[in-house]
Amino acid sequence: MDSVEFSLFRKKLQKTQKELAQLLGTSLKAIHSYEQAWRTIPPHVERQLFYLVLKKKGLLDRQKNCWTLKKCPSEKRKACPAWEFQSGDMCWFTCGTLCANTVQDKWADKMLLCRSCEVLAPILEAVKT
């Protein structure tokens, strides 16, 4: 997530910088730094923003599970944390998932893959519209 996208998420949530700082449990200075690209946005902040937009837009109830969308075979499902925790509608939230037939254990690498996936796409689209 870059500073422009961070700012779009804040605006989509209809929060001031101060309100978002309180919501994320961080300082106002950190929010300023994220929006000015002085600091890298940490993974936990990015995750929380995705989740908040998902909830705000009512998308959580409409999300399909990743294993359904990707037609994952049962042996792959059983080895995947998204299946273990029944979080296929939020698979992007958990590292260690078995997307693209490899373990996605680093947040930055995972997000590169997730951003082109139909599970996360509705969230990203909701921010743009």
N, C-alpha and C positions, 0 to 999 in steps of 0.2 A: 504494500500500500504506500502510495506516495502522498505528498502534502496536499495536492489538488483533490485526490480521492478522499482523503481524510476530511477535508473541508466540505466536500459534497455530502459525505455521510452525516456530518454534524448538522448541516442545513436540512437534510432529509428528515432528521430526527427533530427538527425545529427547536434546537437548543442553542443557547448562547455559549460562548466559550466557557464561561464560569459554570453554567449548568452542566455542560458536558464533563468538565473537570470533576465536579461533585459526583456525577453519575458513574464515572470511570474510577473514582477513588484516587485521583491524581491531582497535581497542582495546576493552577491556571497557567503558570509559566510553562509547564510541560505542553499544554494544549497550544499555546502560542508557538512554542518551538516546533511542534509537529506541523502546524499549518504554515510556518515560515521555512520549513525544510532544514531547520538547524539541528534537529534530532531525528533519528530514525524511529519510526513508529514500531514499538515492540509487538511481538506476536500476540501477547495477551490482550493488548488494546485492540488490535485488528480483529481478533476473534470476537471480542465483546461487541464491537461495532457491527459486525456481520449479524450477530445474534439479535441485537437490539433492533436493527432494521427489519430483520425477519419477523420479529414479534410485532413491531409497530405497523407493518404493512399487512399483517394477518397471513403471511405466507407459510408459516409453520404448519398449519393444518392442511395446506394444499400440496406440500412437498411429498414427492414419492421417494421411496427408499432407493438408495444407490444400487443395491443388488438387483432390484427390479429393473431399473433403467439400464444398467450395464449387463443384465442377464448373466450374473455371476453363477458359476456352477457351485453346487453345495459344498464341495471340499474347499473351495476358495473362501466361501462365506464363513465357514466354521473357523478358519484361521484369521479372520479379519476382526479387528476391534470394533468396527462399525456394527457388525453382526452380533458380536459378543455383548455389546452394550445397547443393542437395538436402537442405534442412532443413525440409521441409514439416511434419514432426512437431514441430518446434520453431520455427515461424514467428514466434511471439511474442517470440523471443529477438533477432530482427534488425529493426532499424529500416529503413525504406525499402521495406517490402513493399507490395503493391498491393491491400490489402484495401479493400472497399467502393468499388472503382474509383478510389481516390485513393492517392497515395503517403503512407504512414504514416512520416513522418520525425522526429517528435518523440515521445519516450518516453511522456510523460504522455498525449498524444492517442491514441497507439497502444494504451496499456493500457486506456483507456476502451472502445475497440472490442474489444480482445482479451478482456476480461473477460466479454463477452457471446457469445463465439465457442466453438463446440464443440471447438476444438483445445485451448484453455487450460482449458476447463471441468473436465475430469477432474482436473487438478492442484488447482484450487480446491476441488473436491468432496472430494478426498482429504484435504485439510487440515481440512475441516469434520467429517468422519466419524471 
